[in-house]
Every structure is written in structure tokens, then in C-alpha cells.
Amino acid sequence: NTATGDVPFSVNISSLDGGYTPGQTYTIVLAGGSVNTDFRGFLIQGRLMADGTTPAGTFVVNGATDQKPSCTDSTAATHVSADEKTMVELTWTAPSTGTGPVLFRYAFVD
């Protein structure tokens, strides 16, 4: 089903004011909204803004709450289990110099 109305989830990236520093790591927090919405799963990937499809950057997965999907290398992260979660912290490493702007595509499963 497709949800309508206010989005009950949020994605926050630490210290990313005005752009990223190539090769630097950033914390990405996926969370339920202000109404304490739990979620069961997620998928997130950084992509080049130029075409919206080319993967950009890598995720350092911890194995406890997140893992790389079997269809990608470390350019995306997804959930390990369908247990309810209120928040997940991920570590993303920005791409190398000259890559250009990056956008994040993500989905939550509630």
C-alpha cells in the first residue's frame, strides 16, 4: 500500500552542511516520526545526482542492524531483520573527489 499524508519517517545526515568532503564518513540516522512510528525495514543508497542511478559512496555495515543487499556491493544498506525499530544509525563514506553532488534514495517498510 502507498501511504498518503505526512511522512512518518525521517532521514538525517550528520555534519553535511552544504556538501560532503570526499572520503569522509558521515552518520545517517533513519528514524520513525514524531509519533514514535516504528518501522520493520529499510533500504538506502547514495546516487549521483547527475543521472540519479549511478551508486555513489559506500556504507560500512555493522551486521547487527544493517547489511549490504545481495544485489549490490557496499553502495547500499538494508535491514537485517523485520523486528520493529524506532531508529537505525548507518555509516556512509562519501565518494572520491570530482564525483559531484549525491542524492539518497530510500524506502521504509512499516
C-alpha positions in Angstrom: 0.0 0.0 0.0 1.1 3.5 -0.6 0.9 5.9 2.4 -0.7 9.3 1.9 -0.4 12.4 4.1 2.5 13.3 6.4 5.6 11.1 6.0 6.0 9.2 9.3 9.8 8.6 8.9 12.9 10.7 8.7 16.5 10.5 7.3 19.1 12.8 8.9 22.7 13.1 7.8 25.2 14.4 10.3 27.5 17.4 9.5 26.5 17.6 5.9 26.1 21.4 5.7 26.5 22.5 2.1 28.0 19.3 0.8 30.3 16.4 1.6 34.1 16.1 2.0 35.3 13.3 -0.4 36.3 10.2 1.6 34.9 11.4 4.9 32.4 9.2 6.8 29.0 10.5 7.9 26.4 9.2 10.2 22.9 8.7 8.7 20.0 8.2 11.1 16.8 6.6 9.9 14.0 7.1 12.4 10.3 6.9 13.0 8.5 10.2 13.0 7.4 12.4 15.9 4.6 10.0 16.7 7.1 7.3 17.5 6.4 5.3 14.4 8.2 2.0 14.3 9.4 0.5 11.1 10.4 -3.0 10.2 12.8 -2.5 7.3 14.6 0.0 5.1 16.8 0.3 2.0 19.0 3.3 1.3 21.6 4.1 -1.4 23.6 7.2 -2.4 23.4 8.0 -6.1 25.0 10.6 -8.4 22.6 13.5 -8.8 23.7 13.9 -12.4 21.8 10.8 -13.5 20.0 9.5 -10.4 21.0 5.9 -10.9 24.8 5.6 -10.6 25.7 4.5 -7.0 27.9 7.0 -5.0 29.7 6.4 -1.8 29.7 3.2 0.4 28.1 2.1 3.6 30.0 0.5 6.4 27.6 -2.1 7.6 27.7 -3.5 11.1 25.8 -6.7 10.7 23.6 -6.3 13.8 21.1 -3.8 12.4 22.1 -3.4 8.8 23.8 -5.3 5.9 24.5 -4.8 2.2 21.8 -6.1 -0.1 22.8 -9.2 -2.1 22.3 -7.3 -5.3 24.9 -4.6 -4.6 28.4 -4.3 -3.2 28.6 -1.8 -0.2 26.8 1.0 -2.1 23.5 0.3 -0.3 22.3 -0.8 3.1 19.3 -2.7 4.2 17.8 -4.2 7.4 19.0 -7.5 8.9 15.6 -8.5 10.4 12.0 -7.5 10.3 11.9 -6.7 14.0 10.4 -3.3 14.9 12.8 -0.4 15.1 12.5 3.2 16.1 15.9 4.2 14.8 18.9 2.9 12.9 22.3 4.6 12.7 24.3 3.9 9.5 27.8 5.0 8.5 28.3 6.3 4.9 31.6 7.1 3.3 31.4 9.9 0.7 32.8 9.2 -2.8 36.1 10.4 -4.1 37.0 13.9 -5.3 35.3 15.0 -8.5 32.2 12.8 -8.2 29.7 15.6 -7.9 26.5 16.0 -5.9 24.9 13.0 -4.3 21.2 12.2 -3.6 19.9 9.4 -1.4 17.1 7.1 -2.5 15.5 5.3 0.4 12.4 3.3 1.4 11.0 2.3 4.8 8.8 -0.8 5.5 6.3 -0.4 8.3 
